[in-house]
Amino acid sequence: MGIVAGLDSSPDFTRIVVCDADSGAVLKQGYAAHPLESGEGGGRPSDVDPQAWLLSLGEAAGGGLLEGVQAIGVSAQQNALVPLDSQGNTVRPAMPGGDKRTQPAAADLIDRLGGREEWAQAVGCVPQAAHPVTKLRWLARNEPEAAQRVALALQAHDWLVWQLLGRPSRRTTDRGGASGTGYWSAASGSYRPDLVELALGHQAMLPEVLGPGDAAGTTPEGLIISAGTGETMAAAFGLGVRQGDAVVSLGASGSVMAVHHEALVDPSGMITSLADATGMHLPVVHTLNAVRALRGTADMLGLSGIEELSDLAMKSTPGSHGLVMLPYLEGEKTPNLPHTAGTLSGLRRESMKPEHLARAAFEGMLCGLGDAMDVLRARGVEVRRIFLLGAAAELPAVQAAAPMLFGTQVVVPQPADYAALGAARQAAWALNGQLPQWQGAAAQVLEPGEELPVGQAVRQQFTAVREQTHPGAFDSVVT
């Protein structure tokens, strides 16, 4: 019994849901945008004062939203580094996840340890611009005076939990958040402090990693604060994904994430080995091109957007009359082809129609994500059901093609803030001492049905073009 709250502090806003601890039913909600100035060019800022997250949280919780709440869970943007000095004060503003200026530091770290395989073996991931370990290296190279003052490295949800508890001497995180730092291994369940020193030039304190269901502490008023976690892990928990499930996310880039019973060490670096919020693991494979391929095709055809592209694609048929698009417009991560470009194959007089190109864009995007899923399957990850996320998941062309191309049941959840719901579910676990059995997300369920052989033929056509254009691109995948 009881009432719990989950807050999701994303890069742009804070959303709070107040739920019944037993059923998960949402009782109240709150929302507030972060009071942030726009970054260069009108985008998100490269540096953020974390006090903005607290101000947003306070506004979202206004009007007595949290009255009667007994436990709170915190989900927050992943990979946002909050560097603190020995007194617990910020050495400099926080560095959010999407920080492209740190890319050279990632390459430097890869070289310093001896290559991608060494990093994959050490912590289950290869440094990228977003990882906190990369940001520490950037600080050491670009702001050495600030780097020297760093005594403690936290992420956004660690820092928010610490603030809610009144800045105690104990600093905590969870295994989900820790697994994305680049200096904690999901396979061994332990930190690699030598990698912090490799990046920063000296040792720094790191938060204690709590287990699933553990509480980070209790406020003087008796409010339980659970361990918290990153947005990806919280969203998976809120969706109710379990072993045998995969989550395909359709953003500008794409990702395939699955629940697995063990951490996967991938020498090729294609798989990022994350931990989830329940004691399981979340191996993830990323693609650089998903919805950006749709937007590019819509622009080329002079359409107003991907909704119009979807309507046009529905006038074609599976296989796009022989047109195959390799959607590697920004290069590609899976397969590892960073300097390549997209390819359009199968041009014949009868295929050179706008509707076939539109269909080829959708099929190319989904086949590329199918390739990413096959990387996981080749390592023994079971996929019986796929959750399809992102605004593009609602498009008729996606829903028509995804089940046949993925070859399994596809679930399209109704829009909701699943990260906040996952945080609330974690709070209920900390409150009651057992994993809450909440009902899963309301969703539309799509089956491949009789079109499964057609989908397999389209995948084979895509694979043949990919192998002809980029022979051996997946040879490094360990099976």
C-alpha positions as CSV (number, residue, x, y, z in Angstrom):
1,M,0.0,0.0,0.0
2,G,1.0,3.6,-0.4
3,I,1.6,6.4,-2.9
4,V,4.8,6.9,-4.8
5,A,6.2,9.5,-7.2
6,G,8.5,9.2,-10.2
7,L,10.3,12.2,-11.7
8,D,12.0,12.3,-15.0
9,S,14.5,15.1,-15.4
10,S,15.1,15.0,-19.2
11,P,17.4,17.4,-21.0
12,D,14.6,19.9,-21.5
13,F,12.0,19.4,-18.7
14,T,11.0,17.7,-15.5
15,R,7.9,15.5,-15.5
16,I,6.5,14.0,-12.3
17,V,3.9,11.2,-12.0
18,V,2.2,10.3,-8.7
19,C,1.1,6.7,-8.7
20,D,-0.6,4.1,-6.5
21,A,2.2,1.9,-5.2
22,D,0.2,-1.3,-5.7
23,S,-1.4,-0.9,-9.1
24,G,0.7,1.8,-10.8
25,A,-2.4,3.8,-11.6
26,V,-1.4,7.4,-12.2
27,L,-3.1,9.7,-9.7
28,K,-1.5,13.1,-10.5
29,Q,1.1,14.6,-12.8
30,G,3.3,17.7,-12.9
31,Y,5.5,19.3,-15.6
32,A,7.9,22.2,-15.9
33,A,10.5,23.1,-18.5
34,H,14.1,23.6,-17.4
35,P,15.0,27.3,-17.2
36,L,17.8,27.0,-19.7
37,E,19.2,29.5,-22.1
38,S,19.5,28.2,-25.7
39,G,22.9,27.1,-26.8
40,E,24.8,28.2,-29.8
41,G,22.6,28.2,-33.0
42,G,19.5,27.9,-30.8
43,G,20.1,24.3,-29.8
44,R,20.6,22.8,-26.3
45,P,23.4,24.4,-24.3
46,S,26.8,22.6,-24.0
47,D,27.1,23.5,-20.3
48,V,24.2,23.5,-17.8
49,D,24.0,24.8,-14.2
50,P,22.4,21.8,-12.5
51,Q,20.5,24.2,-10.2
52,A,18.2,24.5,-13.2
53,W,17.2,20.9,-12.8
54,L,16.2,21.6,-9.1
55,L,14.3,24.8,-10.1
56,S,12.4,22.8,-12.7
57,L,11.7,20.0,-10.2
58,G,10.3,22.5,-7.6
59,E,8.0,24.0,-10.2
60,A,6.8,20.7,-11.4
61,A,6.0,19.6,-7.8
62,G,4.1,22.8,-7.1
63,G,0.5,23.0,-5.9
64,G,1.0,20.2,-3.3
65,L,1.6,17.6,-6.0
66,L,3.7,15.4,-3.6
67,E,1.4,15.5,-0.6
68,G,0.9,12.0,0.8
69,V,3.8,10.6,-1.3
70,Q,5.9,8.1,0.7
71,A,8.7,7.4,-1.8
72,I,10.2,9.1,-4.8
73,G,12.2,7.6,-7.7
74,V,14.5,9.7,-9.9
75,S,15.1,9.2,-13.6
76,A,17.4,11.6,-15.4
77,Q,19.1,12.3,-18.6
78,Q,22.0,9.9,-19.1
79,N,25.7,10.7,-19.3
80,A,25.4,14.3,-17.9
81,L,28.6,14.7,-15.9
82,V,28.4,16.8,-12.7
83,P,32.0,17.4,-11.6
84,L,32.3,18.3,-7.9
85,D,35.1,19.5,-5.7
86,S,36.0,18.2,-2.2
87,Q,33.3,20.4,-0.6
88,G,30.5,19.1,-2.9
89,N,30.4,22.3,-5.1
90,T,30.3,22.2,-8.8
91,V,33.8,22.7,-10.3
92,R,32.1,23.9,-13.5
93,P,28.7,23.6,-15.1
94,A,27.4,20.1,-15.8
95,M,28.2,18.6,-19.2
96,P,25.0,17.1,-20.8
97,G,25.0,13.9,-22.7
98,G,25.0,15.1,-26.3
99,D,28.3,17.0,-26.3
100,K,30.0,16.7,-29.7
101,R,33.0,18.8,-28.7
102,T,34.3,15.9,-26.7
103,Q,34.6,13.5,-29.7
104,P,38.4,14.0,-30.0
105,A,38.8,13.1,-26.3
106,A,36.9,9.8,-27.0
107,A,39.4,9.0,-29.8
108,D,42.3,9.9,-27.4
109,L,41.0,7.5,-24.7
110,I,40.6,4.6,-27.2
111,D,44.2,5.1,-28.3
112,R,45.5,5.5,-24.7
113,L,44.1,2.1,-23.6
114,G,45.2,0.3,-26.8
115,G,42.1,0.2,-28.9
116,R,38.3,-0.5,-29.1
117,E,38.6,-4.1,-28.1
118,E,40.5,-3.2,-24.8
119,W,37.7,-0.9,-23.8
120,A,34.9,-3.4,-24.7
121,Q,36.7,-6.0,-22.6
122,A,37.2,-3.6,-19.7
123,V,33.8,-2.0,-19.3
124,G,31.5,-3.3,-22.0
125,C,31.6,-0.1,-24.1
126,V,33.9,1.9,-26.3
127,P,34.2,5.6,-25.4
128,Q,32.0,8.0,-27.3
129,A,31.5,11.7,-27.0
130,A,28.6,11.3,-24.6
131,H,30.3,9.1,-22.0
132,P,31.3,10.7,-18.6
133,V,34.8,9.1,-18.9
134,T,35.2,11.0,-22.2
135,K,34.1,14.3,-20.6
136,L,36.6,13.8,-17.8
137,R,39.3,13.4,-20.5
138,W,38.1,16.5,-22.2
139,L,38.3,18.4,-18.9
140,A,41.9,17.3,-18.4
141,R,42.9,18.4,-21.9
142,N,40.9,21.6,-22.2
143,E,40.3,22.9,-18.6
144,P,43.2,21.5,-16.6
145,E,42.7,23.8,-13.6
146,A,39.1,22.7,-13.3
147,A,40.1,19.1,-13.8
148,Q,42.6,19.3,-10.9
149,R,39.8,20.3,-8.6
150,V,37.5,17.4,-9.5
151,A,37.2,15.2,-6.4
152,L,33.8,13.5,-7.1
153,A,32.1,12.6,-10.4
154,L,28.3,12.3,-10.4
155,Q,25.7,11.9,-13.1
156,A,22.4,13.9,-13.2
157,H,20.3,11.4,-11.3
158,D,23.1,10.8,-8.7
159,W,23.2,14.5,-8.1
160,L,19.4,15.0,-7.9
161,V,19.1,12.1,-5.4
162,W,21.9,13.6,-3.3
163,Q,20.2,17.0,-3.3
164,L,16.8,15.5,-2.4
165,L,18.4,13.8,0.6
166,G,20.0,17.0,1.8
167,R,23.6,16.4,0.4
168,P,24.6,13.6,2.8
169,S,28.2,12.3,3.1
170,R,27.1,9.1,1.3
171,R,26.8,9.5,-2.5
172,T,25.0,6.8,-4.5
173,T,24.1,5.7,-7.9
174,D,22.5,2.5,-9.4
175,R,24.0,-0.1,-11.7
176,G,22.0,1.1,-14.7
177,G,23.4,4.6,-14.5
178,A,26.9,3.3,-13.6
179,S,27.0,1.1,-16.7
180,G,26.9,4.1,-19.0
181,T,29.9,5.9,-17.4
182,G,32.8,4.2,-19.2
183,Y,34.4,3.3,-15.9
184,W,32.0,0.7,-14.4
185,S,31.7,-2.8,-15.8
186,A,28.3,-4.5,-16.0
187,A,30.0,-7.8,-16.4
188,S,32.1,-7.6,-13.2
189,G,29.8,-5.3,-11.3
190,S,32.7,-3.1,-10.3
191,Y,34.4,0.2,-11.0
192,R,37.6,0.6,-13.0
193,P,39.2,3.5,-11.1
194,D,42.3,3.2,-13.2
195,L,40.2,4.4,-16.2
196,V,39.1,7.5,-14.3
197,E,42.8,8.2,-13.6
198,L,43.6,7.5,-17.3
199,A,41.0,10.1,-18.3
200,L,41.3,12.7,-15.6
201,G,44.9,12.4,-14.6
202,H,44.2,11.6,-11.0
203,Q,41.7,9.6,-8.9
204,A,38.3,10.9,-8.0
205,M,35.6,9.6,-5.7
206,L,32.7,7.7,-7.3
207,P,29.2,7.0,-5.9
208,E,28.3,3.8,-4.2
209,V,26.4,1.5,-6.6
210,L,23.1,0.4,-5.1
211,G,21.3,-2.8,-5.9
212,P,17.8,-3.0,-7.5
213,G,15.1,-2.1,-4.9
214,D,17.6,-0.4,-2.6
215,A,16.9,3.0,-1.1
216,A,19.4,5.7,-1.4
217,G,18.2,7.1,1.9
218,T,15.3,8.8,3.8
219,T,14.7,12.5,4.2
220,P,14.3,14.0,7.7
221,E,10.5,14.0,6.9
222,G,10.5,10.2,6.4
223,L,10.3,10.3,2.6
224,I,12.2,7.4,1.0
225,I,14.3,8.2,-2.0
226,S,15.1,5.2,-4.2
227,A,18.3,4.5,-6.0
228,G,17.3,6.4,-9.2
229,T,18.5,5.4,-12.7
230,G,19.1,6.7,-16.2
231,E,16.3,7.5,-18.6
232,T,16.9,4.4,-20.8
233,M,16.7,2.0,-17.8
234,A,13.8,3.8,-16.3
235,A,11.8,3.8,-19.5
236,A,12.4,0.0,-19.9
237,F,11.2,-0.5,-16.4
238,G,8.1,1.7,-17.0
239,L,7.3,-0.2,-20.2
240,G,7.5,-3.5,-18.3
241,V,10.0,-5.1,-20.8
242,R,11.3,-8.5,-19.7
243,Q,13.6,-11.2,-21.0
244,G,12.6,-12.0,-24.6
245,D,11.7,-8.4,-25.3
246,A,13.6,-5.8,-27.4
247,V,13.0,-2.1,-27.6
248,V,13.5,-0.4,-31.0
249,S,13.8,3.4,-30.7
250,L,13.2,5.5,-33.8
251,G,14.8,8.8,-33.4
252,A,17.0,10.7,-35.9
253,S,19.4,7.8,-35.1
254,G,18.1,4.4,-34.0
255,S,18.8,1.8,-31.3
256,V,17.9,-1.7,-30.5
257,M,18.0,-2.7,-26.8
258,A,17.1,-6.1,-25.3
259,V,16.8,-7.6,-21.9
260,H,19.3,-10.3,-21.3
261,H,20.4,-12.5,-18.4
262,E,24.1,-11.6,-18.7
263,A,26.5,-8.8,-19.8
264,L,27.8,-9.2,-23.3
265,V,31.5,-8.4,-24.0
266,D,31.7,-7.5,-27.7
267,P,35.2,-7.0,-29.1
268,S,33.8,-5.3,-32.2
269,G,32.3,-2.5,-30.1
270,M,29.0,-2.7,-31.8
271,I,27.2,-3.8,-28.6
272,T,27.2,-1.5,-25.6
273,S,26.7,-3.5,-22.5
274,L,24.4,-1.7,-20.1
275,A,22.7,-2.9,-16.9
276,D,19.0,-2.4,-16.3
277,A,17.1,-1.3,-13.1
278,T,16.1,-4.8,-12.1
279,G,19.3,-6.9,-11.9
280,M,19.3,-7.9,-15.6
281,H,21.3,-6.5,-18.5
282,L,20.4,-4.3,-21.5
283,P,22.8,-4.8,-24.4
284,V,22.3,-2.0,-26.9
285,V,23.2,-1.6,-30.6
286,H,23.0,1.8,-32.2
287,T,22.5,2.9,-35.8
288,L,23.3,6.4,-36.9
289,N,20.5,6.6,-39.4
290,A,16.8,6.1,-38.6
291,V,14.2,8.9,-39.0
292,R,16.9,11.1,-40.6
293,A,16.7,8.8,-43.6
294,L,13.0,9.4,-43.8
295,R,13.3,13.1,-43.5
296,G,16.0,13.2,-46.2
297,T,13.8,11.2,-48.6
298,A,10.8,13.5,-47.8
299,D,13.0,16.5,-48.6
300,M,14.2,15.0,-51.9
301,L,10.6,14.3,-53.0
302,G,9.5,17.8,-52.0
303,L,7.1,16.5,-49.3
304,S,6.1,18.4,-46.2
305,G,7.3,15.7,-43.8
306,I,7.5,12.1,-42.9
307,E,3.7,11.8,-42.4
308,E,3.2,12.6,-46.1
309,L,6.1,10.3,-47.0
310,S,4.3,7.5,-45.1
311,D,1.1,8.1,-47.1
312,L,3.0,8.0,-50.3
313,A,4.9,4.8,-49.3
314,M,1.5,3.0,-48.6
315,K,0.8,3.3,-52.4
316,S,3.8,1.0,-53.1
317,T,4.2,-2.7,-52.2
318,P,6.7,-4.7,-50.1
319,G,10.0,-4.7,-51.9
320,S,9.5,-1.3,-53.4
321,H,9.5,-2.7,-56.9
322,G,13.1,-3.7,-56.5
323,L,14.4,-0.5,-55.0
324,V,16.8,-0.9,-52.0
325,M,18.0,1.9,-49.9
326,L,21.1,1.5,-47.7
327,P,20.3,4.5,-45.4
328,Y,23.8,5.3,-44.3
329,L,23.4,9.0,-44.9
330,E,25.7,10.0,-41.9
331,G,28.0,7.1,-42.3
332,E,27.0,4.2,-40.1
333,K,27.9,2.7,-36.7
334,T,26.2,-0.7,-37.3
335,P,27.9,-1.9,-39.5
336,N,31.0,0.2,-38.7
337,L,31.2,2.3,-41.8
338,P,31.9,5.8,-40.5
339,H,32.9,7.4,-43.8
340,T,30.4,5.8,-46.2
341,A,27.3,7.3,-47.8
342,G,23.8,6.0,-48.5
343,T,23.1,3.9,-51.5
344,L,20.0,3.5,-53.8
345,S,20.1,0.2,-55.8
346,G,17.7,-1.4,-58.2
347,L,16.8,1.5,-60.4
348,R,14.7,0.4,-63.3
349,R,12.2,2.3,-65.3
350,E,9.2,0.7,-63.5
351,S,10.7,1.4,-60.1
352,M,11.5,5.0,-60.6
353,K,8.3,6.4,-59.0
354,P,8.0,8.5,-55.9
355,E,6.0,5.9,-54.0
356,H,8.6,3.2,-54.5
357,L,11.4,5.5,-53.2
358,A,9.2,6.4,-50.2
359,R,8.6,2.7,-49.4
360,A,12.4,2.0,-49.9
361,A,13.2,4.6,-47.3
362,F,11.0,2.9,-44.7
363,E,12.2,-0.5,-45.6
364,G,15.9,0.6,-45.5
365,M,15.5,2.2,-42.1
366,L,13.8,-0.9,-40.7
367,C,16.2,-3.3,-42.3
368,G,19.1,-1.4,-40.9
369,L,17.6,-1.8,-37.4
370,G,17.0,-5.4,-38.2
371,D,20.7,-5.7,-38.9
372,A,21.3,-4.2,-35.4
373,M,18.9,-6.7,-33.9
374,D,20.7,-9.6,-35.6
375,V,23.9,-8.5,-33.9
376,L,22.2,-9.2,-30.6
377,R,20.6,-12.4,-31.8
378,A,24.0,-13.7,-33.0
379,R,25.2,-13.4,-29.4
380,G,22.3,-15.5,-28.1
381,V,19.9,-12.7,-27.1
382,E,16.3,-14.0,-27.5
383,V,13.8,-11.6,-29.2
384,R,10.2,-12.8,-29.1
385,R,8.5,-9.4,-28.9
386,I,9.6,-5.9,-30.0
387,F,8.5,-2.6,-28.5
388,L,8.6,0.2,-31.1
389,L,9.1,3.7,-29.7
390,G,9.3,7.2,-31.1
391,A,6.8,9.4,-33.0
392,A,7.6,7.6,-36.3
393,A,6.3,4.3,-34.7
394,E,2.8,5.7,-35.2
395,L,3.2,6.1,-39.0
396,P,1.1,3.6,-41.1
397,A,4.1,2.8,-43.3
398,V,6.2,1.8,-40.2
399,Q,3.4,-0.3,-38.7
400,A,2.8,-2.0,-42.0
401,A,6.4,-3.0,-42.6
402,A,7.9,-3.5,-39.2
403,P,6.3,-6.9,-38.2
404,M,7.2,-8.6,-41.5
405,L,10.7,-7.2,-41.6
406,F,11.5,-7.9,-37.9
407,G,9.8,-11.3,-38.2
408,T,8.1,-11.1,-34.8
409,Q,5.3,-9.5,-32.8
410,V,5.6,-5.7,-32.7
411,V,4.1,-3.7,-29.8
412,V,3.5,0.1,-30.2
413,P,2.8,1.5,-26.7
414,Q,0.5,4.4,-26.2
415,P,2.5,7.7,-25.7
416,A,3.4,8.2,-22.0
417,D,6.4,9.3,-20.0
418,Y,7.6,5.8,-19.3
419,A,10.8,7.0,-17.7
420,A,8.8,8.8,-15.0
421,L,6.6,5.7,-14.6
422,G,9.7,3.5,-14.3
423,A,11.1,5.8,-11.6
424,A,7.8,5.6,-9.7
425,R,7.9,1.8,-10.0
426,Q,11.4,1.8,-8.6
427,A,10.1,4.0,-5.7
428,A,7.4,1.4,-5.0
429,W,10.0,-1.3,-4.9
430,A,12.0,0.6,-2.3
431,L,8.9,1.4,-0.3
432,N,7.4,-2.1,-0.1
433,G,10.6,-4.2,-0.4
434,Q,9.4,-6.3,-3.4
435,L,9.3,-5.8,-7.2
436,P,5.8,-4.3,-8.0
437,Q,3.8,-6.2,-10.5
438,W,2.3,-3.3,-12.4
439,Q,0.3,-3.7,-15.5
440,G,2.3,-3.2,-18.7
441,A,1.9,-0.3,-21.1
442,A,-1.3,0.0,-23.0
443,A,-0.4,-0.8,-26.6
444,Q,-1.3,-1.7,-30.1
445,V,-0.1,-5.2,-31.0
446,L,0.9,-6.0,-34.6
447,E,1.7,-9.5,-35.9
448,P,3.7,-10.5,-39.0
449,G,1.0,-13.0,-40.1
450,E,1.0,-14.3,-43.6
451,E,3.4,-11.5,-44.8
452,L,6.3,-13.0,-42.9
453,P,7.8,-14.8,-46.0
454,V,7.5,-11.5,-47.9
455,G,9.3,-9.7,-45.2
456,Q,12.1,-12.3,-45.2
457,A,12.5,-11.8,-49.0
458,V,12.8,-8.0,-48.5
459,R,15.4,-8.5,-45.8
460,Q,17.4,-10.9,-48.1
461,Q,17.3,-8.3,-50.9
462,F,18.6,-5.6,-48.5
463,T,21.3,-8.0,-47.2
464,A,22.4,-8.9,-50.8
465,V,22.8,-5.2,-51.7
466,R,24.6,-4.4,-48.5
467,E,27.0,-7.3,-48.9
468,Q,27.7,-6.3,-52.6
469,T,28.2,-2.7,-51.7
470,H,30.1,-3.2,-48.4
471,P,31.4,-6.8,-48.4
472,G,32.3,-8.3,-45.0
473,A,30.9,-5.3,-43.1
474,F,29.6,-7.6,-40.3
475,D,32.6,-10.0,-40.3
476,S,33.8,-8.6,-37.0
477,V,30.6,-9.7,-35.2
478,V,31.4,-12.5,-32.8
479,T,28.9,-15.4,-33.0
